[in-house]
Amino acid sequence: MNKIGIVGGAGFIGSALASYLSRSFRIKILDIKLMLRDREGSIEYEECDVRRYSDVKRGLKDVELVIHTAVVQIPLINEAKRLGYEVNILGTQNVCEVVDRSPLIKGMILAGSWHVVGERELRGVIDEEFGFRPDKVEERARLYALCKIGQEITLRVHDEMSKKIFGVIRMGTVLGKGMPKETAAAIFIRNGVEGKPLTPFKHSMYRPMLYTDMNDVCKAFEAYATKILGGEIQKEGASLSHMVNVYWPEPITILELAETVRDAVVKHSRGKIRPEMEIVDKGQPVLFKPENKDLMKVDVSKVKSFLGLKRLTDSKGTIEKLVKERLQEKRDSVC
């Protein structure tokens, strides 16, 4: 059974991947965060600071493939910019160098983000060839977008230089149990099930968002890992050929997200909970119009042709499922 190292595996995405992939691979998590070992012992854990090359080299010495999910996110990246640079940029460089020099490792997959293409003025076909636009995001997300672009570029340059495969799975904002508390979906669901108002901001309520179900993320990484380990991917062509977008193709605005949560709460509480919608005016210029989402067409055909995922999960269905689960947890806690 092949062994995969997940760098940053203690986070939301990394831990979900570790649990899912442990069914088919031996898994080692590398992270600076301390973790409890799983009871069955199917997942190894090694403390690793991605900023130290020696840590990364030691941790990855016995794996055959690397999945890189380590990242400093919003809001911390804006509070500790040096940390964000060292983890997101230098850390990614360290992992790429270890992969390239290792006689055992066959390749590496980065957990990328759709934010690299920007949020404003999205129009036309959004596919793998759509360009980097870090200045077309909200100010709070600009440094994060720059770092995710830097990670992608680092992998693509290594993919050009190396005989090994350096791939990117560019994800939408991932929906799943345990998602970061600061995301709009998590905030709306948390407030909604408690009967508190849902409060989209007026200036961004029509912003089109691309979302991805966590189960689709896991399937995509499993398919990509299997292809690399099986020697199915060729080094022909540009490094862009090793990048794939994985997100539900229908954009959802922030307002639609709030409405979806509200309707799901009403439905699955059988009308007992009816959260109100309150649009909050922060005094900022309105950046989006209702028709903005109709100006873009999302092309995810490569998910099917390259990774073989025939069907992706409707994001609104995932949101409803998460609301239903949260309501059940609330009922169970009362019993």
C-alpha positions as CSV (number, residue, x, y, z in Angstrom):
1,M,0.0,0.0,0.0
2,N,1.4,3.4,-1.1
3,K,2.2,6.0,1.6
4,I,1.1,9.6,1.3
5,G,2.4,12.5,3.4
6,I,-0.1,15.3,4.0
7,V,1.7,18.5,4.9
8,G,-0.6,20.7,7.0
9,G,-2.7,17.7,7.7
10,A,-4.1,18.9,11.0
11,G,-6.2,21.6,9.4
12,F,-9.8,21.5,8.0
13,I,-8.9,20.2,4.6
14,G,-5.8,18.2,5.5
15,S,-7.6,16.2,8.3
16,A,-10.6,15.4,6.1
17,L,-8.2,14.2,3.4
18,A,-6.2,12.1,5.8
19,S,-9.4,10.3,7.1
20,Y,-10.8,9.7,3.6
21,L,-7.5,8.6,2.0
22,S,-6.6,6.3,4.9
23,R,-9.0,3.8,3.4
24,S,-6.8,3.3,0.3
25,F,-3.3,4.5,1.4
26,R,-1.0,4.7,4.4
27,I,-1.1,8.3,5.6
28,K,1.3,10.4,7.5
29,I,0.3,13.8,8.7
30,L,3.0,16.5,9.1
31,D,1.9,19.6,11.0
32,I,3.1,22.0,13.7
33,K,-0.1,21.4,15.6
34,L,-0.2,18.5,18.0
35,M,-2.7,15.8,17.2
36,L,-4.1,12.8,18.9
37,R,-3.2,9.5,17.1
38,D,-6.2,7.7,15.7
39,R,-7.3,4.7,17.7
40,E,-6.7,2.3,14.8
41,G,-3.2,3.6,14.2
42,S,-3.8,3.8,10.4
43,I,-2.6,7.5,10.3
44,E,0.9,8.5,11.5
45,Y,1.6,11.9,12.8
46,E,5.0,13.7,12.9
47,E,5.5,17.2,14.2
48,C,6.9,19.4,11.5
49,D,7.4,23.2,11.0
50,V,7.1,23.7,7.2
51,R,9.4,26.7,7.5
52,R,12.3,24.5,8.4
53,Y,13.7,22.5,5.4
54,S,15.2,19.9,7.8
55,D,11.8,19.2,9.4
56,V,10.2,18.7,6.0
57,K,13.0,16.5,4.7
58,R,12.8,14.3,7.8
59,G,9.0,14.0,7.8
60,L,8.8,13.1,4.1
61,K,11.7,10.6,4.0
62,D,9.4,7.5,3.8
63,V,6.5,8.7,1.7
64,E,5.8,8.2,-2.1
65,L,3.5,11.2,-2.7
66,V,2.9,14.5,-1.0
67,I,-0.3,16.5,-0.6
68,H,0.4,20.1,0.5
69,T,-2.4,21.8,2.4
70,A,-0.4,24.0,4.8
71,V,-1.5,27.7,4.7
72,V,-1.9,30.7,6.9
73,Q,-5.4,32.0,6.1
74,I,-7.6,35.0,6.6
75,P,-7.7,36.7,9.1
76,L,-4.4,35.6,10.6
77,I,-2.5,36.3,7.4
78,N,-3.4,40.0,7.7
79,E,-2.3,40.1,11.4
80,A,1.0,38.2,10.9
81,K,2.2,38.9,7.4
82,R,5.7,37.7,7.9
83,L,4.3,34.3,9.2
84,G,2.0,34.1,6.2
85,Y,5.0,34.7,3.8
86,E,7.2,32.1,5.6
87,V,4.6,29.4,5.8
88,N,2.8,30.0,2.5
89,I,5.7,30.8,0.2
90,L,8.9,29.6,1.9
91,G,7.2,26.5,3.3
92,T,5.8,25.6,-0.1
93,Q,9.3,26.0,-1.6
94,N,10.7,23.7,1.0
95,V,8.2,21.0,0.3
96,C,8.8,21.3,-3.5
97,E,12.5,21.0,-3.1
98,V,12.2,17.9,-0.8
99,V,9.9,16.3,-3.3
100,D,12.2,17.0,-6.3
101,R,15.3,15.7,-4.6
102,S,13.8,12.6,-3.0
103,P,14.5,9.2,-4.7
104,L,11.2,7.8,-3.4
105,I,8.6,10.5,-3.9
106,K,6.8,10.5,-7.3
107,G,5.1,13.8,-7.1
108,M,3.1,16.4,-5.2
109,I,-0.4,17.9,-5.3
110,L,-1.2,21.4,-3.9
111,A,-4.5,22.4,-2.4
112,G,-5.1,25.5,-4.5
113,S,-7.9,28.1,-4.3
114,W,-10.3,29.7,-6.7
115,H,-9.5,33.1,-5.1
116,V,-6.4,33.4,-7.4
117,V,-8.8,34.4,-10.3
118,G,-10.3,37.2,-8.3
119,E,-13.8,38.0,-7.2
120,R,-14.8,41.2,-9.0
121,E,-15.6,41.6,-12.7
122,L,-15.6,37.9,-13.4
123,R,-16.9,37.3,-16.9
124,G,-16.4,34.8,-19.7
125,V,-15.3,31.2,-19.3
126,I,-13.7,30.4,-15.9
127,D,-11.5,27.5,-16.5
128,E,-7.9,26.4,-15.8
129,E,-6.5,29.0,-18.2
130,F,-8.3,32.0,-16.6
131,G,-5.5,34.3,-15.4
132,F,-4.3,35.4,-11.9
133,R,-6.1,38.6,-10.6
134,P,-5.1,39.1,-7.0
135,D,-6.2,42.8,-7.0
136,K,-9.7,41.8,-7.9
137,V,-10.6,40.6,-4.4
138,E,-11.6,42.4,-1.2
139,E,-8.7,44.1,0.6
140,R,-8.9,41.5,3.4
141,A,-8.3,38.7,0.9
142,R,-5.6,40.3,-1.2
143,L,-2.6,39.0,0.6
144,Y,-4.1,35.5,0.8
145,A,-4.8,35.5,-2.9
146,L,-1.2,36.6,-3.6
147,C,0.2,33.8,-1.4
148,K,-2.0,31.2,-3.2
149,I,-0.8,32.5,-6.5
150,G,2.8,32.2,-5.2
151,Q,2.2,28.6,-4.2
152,E,0.8,27.7,-7.6
153,I,3.7,29.4,-9.4
154,T,6.3,27.6,-7.2
155,L,4.7,24.3,-8.1
156,R,4.4,25.1,-11.8
157,V,8.0,26.1,-12.1
158,H,9.1,22.9,-10.4
159,D,6.8,20.9,-12.7
160,E,8.6,22.5,-15.6
161,M,12.1,21.7,-14.2
162,S,11.5,18.3,-12.6
163,K,10.8,14.8,-14.0
164,K,8.2,14.4,-11.4
165,I,4.5,15.6,-11.4
166,F,3.7,18.8,-9.5
167,G,-0.1,19.2,-9.7
168,V,-2.6,21.7,-8.4
169,I,-6.2,21.0,-7.4
170,R,-7.8,24.5,-7.4
171,M,-10.9,24.3,-5.1
172,G,-13.8,26.5,-4.5
173,T,-14.6,27.6,-0.9
174,V,-14.9,24.2,0.7
175,L,-18.2,23.3,2.4
176,G,-18.1,20.6,5.1
177,K,-18.4,19.8,8.7
178,G,-15.7,21.6,10.7
179,M,-15.2,24.3,8.1
180,P,-13.5,27.5,9.4
181,K,-15.8,29.5,11.6
182,E,-15.0,32.8,9.8
183,T,-16.5,31.7,6.5
184,A,-19.8,33.2,5.5
185,A,-21.4,29.8,5.2
186,A,-20.3,28.8,8.7
187,I,-21.5,32.1,10.2
188,F,-24.9,32.0,8.5
189,I,-25.5,28.3,9.5
190,R,-24.4,29.0,13.1
191,N,-26.7,32.0,13.5
192,G,-29.5,30.5,11.5
193,V,-30.0,27.4,13.7
194,E,-30.0,29.6,16.7
195,G,-32.7,31.7,15.2
196,K,-30.4,34.8,15.0
197,P,-30.6,37.1,12.0
198,L,-28.6,36.4,8.9
199,T,-26.7,39.5,8.0
200,P,-25.2,39.8,4.5
201,F,-23.3,43.0,3.9
202,K,-24.9,45.3,1.4
203,H,-21.7,46.1,-0.5
204,S,-20.9,42.4,-1.2
205,M,-24.2,40.6,-1.1
206,Y,-24.3,40.0,-4.8
207,R,-20.7,38.7,-5.0
208,P,-20.6,35.4,-6.9
209,M,-18.9,32.6,-4.9
210,L,-17.7,29.2,-6.1
211,Y,-18.1,26.4,-3.6
212,T,-16.9,22.8,-3.4
213,D,-18.3,19.9,-1.4
214,M,-15.6,18.3,0.8
215,N,-16.5,14.9,-0.5
216,D,-15.7,16.0,-4.0
217,V,-12.4,17.4,-2.8
218,C,-11.5,14.0,-1.3
219,K,-12.5,12.1,-4.4
220,A,-10.4,14.5,-6.6
221,F,-7.3,14.1,-4.5
222,E,-7.7,10.3,-4.4
223,A,-8.1,10.2,-8.2
224,Y,-5.1,12.4,-8.7
225,A,-2.9,10.6,-6.2
226,T,-3.8,7.2,-7.8
227,K,-2.8,8.5,-11.3
228,I,0.6,9.9,-10.1
229,L,1.5,6.8,-8.1
230,G,0.4,4.6,-11.0
231,G,2.5,6.5,-13.5
232,E,-0.5,7.4,-15.6
233,I,0.3,11.1,-16.0
234,Q,2.8,12.1,-18.7
235,K,5.2,15.1,-18.5
236,E,4.3,16.3,-22.0
237,G,3.1,19.8,-22.6
238,A,3.0,22.9,-20.3
239,S,2.6,22.6,-16.5
240,L,-0.9,24.0,-16.9
241,S,-2.0,20.5,-18.0
242,H,-1.4,19.3,-14.4
243,M,-3.8,21.9,-12.9
244,V,-7.5,21.1,-12.4
245,N,-10.4,23.2,-11.1
246,V,-12.8,21.3,-8.7
247,Y,-15.9,23.3,-7.9
248,W,-19.6,23.3,-8.4
249,P,-20.1,25.2,-11.7
250,E,-23.0,27.3,-10.6
251,P,-21.9,30.5,-8.8
252,I,-23.8,31.4,-5.6
253,T,-24.1,35.0,-4.4
254,I,-23.7,35.8,-0.7
255,L,-27.4,36.7,-0.6
256,E,-28.4,33.4,-2.2
257,L,-26.2,31.6,0.4
258,A,-28.0,33.4,3.2
259,E,-31.4,32.6,1.6
260,T,-30.5,28.9,1.2
261,V,-29.5,28.7,4.8
262,R,-32.7,30.4,6.0
263,D,-34.9,28.2,3.9
264,A,-33.1,25.1,5.1
265,V,-33.5,26.1,8.7
266,V,-37.2,26.7,8.3
267,K,-37.7,23.4,6.4
268,H,-35.7,21.1,8.8
269,S,-36.9,22.8,12.0
270,R,-40.5,22.3,10.6
271,G,-41.1,26.0,10.9
272,K,-40.1,26.3,14.5
273,I,-37.0,28.4,13.7
274,R,-37.4,31.3,11.2
275,P,-34.3,33.4,11.1
276,E,-34.8,36.9,9.7
277,M,-32.7,38.5,6.9
278,E,-31.0,41.8,7.8
279,I,-28.9,43.5,5.1
280,V,-26.1,45.4,6.9
281,D,-24.9,48.6,5.3
282,K,-21.2,49.2,6.3
283,G,-21.0,52.4,4.3
284,Q,-18.8,50.8,1.7
285,P,-19.3,51.2,-2.1
286,V,-21.5,48.5,-3.6
287,L,-19.2,46.3,-5.6
288,F,-21.5,43.8,-7.3
289,K,-24.8,43.7,-9.1
290,P,-27.4,40.9,-9.2
291,E,-26.5,40.2,-12.9
292,N,-22.8,39.7,-12.3
293,K,-23.1,36.0,-11.7
294,D,-24.7,35.6,-15.2
295,L,-21.7,37.1,-16.9
296,M,-19.5,34.1,-16.1
297,K,-19.6,30.5,-17.3
298,V,-17.7,28.0,-15.2
299,D,-16.1,25.1,-17.1
300,V,-15.3,22.1,-15.0
301,S,-15.0,19.6,-17.9
302,K,-11.4,18.8,-16.9
303,V,-12.6,17.3,-13.7
304,K,-14.3,14.6,-15.8
305,S,-11.7,14.2,-18.5
306,F,-8.6,14.3,-16.3
307,L,-9.7,13.0,-12.9
308,G,-12.7,10.9,-14.0
309,L,-15.2,12.5,-11.6
310,K,-18.4,12.1,-13.5
311,R,-20.6,14.1,-11.1
312,L,-20.0,16.9,-8.7
313,T,-22.2,17.8,-5.7
314,D,-24.7,20.7,-5.9
315,S,-23.4,23.3,-3.4
316,K,-26.9,24.3,-2.3
317,G,-27.7,20.7,-1.5
318,T,-24.5,20.5,0.6
319,I,-25.5,23.7,2.5
320,E,-29.0,22.2,3.3
321,K,-27.4,19.0,4.5
322,L,-25.0,20.9,6.8
323,V,-28.0,22.9,8.2
324,K,-29.9,19.6,8.8
325,E,-27.0,18.0,10.6
326,R,-26.4,21.1,12.8
327,L,-30.1,21.2,13.8
328,Q,-29.9,17.5,14.7
329,E,-26.8,18.1,16.8
330,K,-28.7,20.9,18.6
331,R,-31.6,18.5,19.3
332,D,-29.3,15.8,20.6
333,S,-27.6,18.2,23.0
334,V,-30.9,19.1,24.5
335,C,-31.9,15.5,25.1
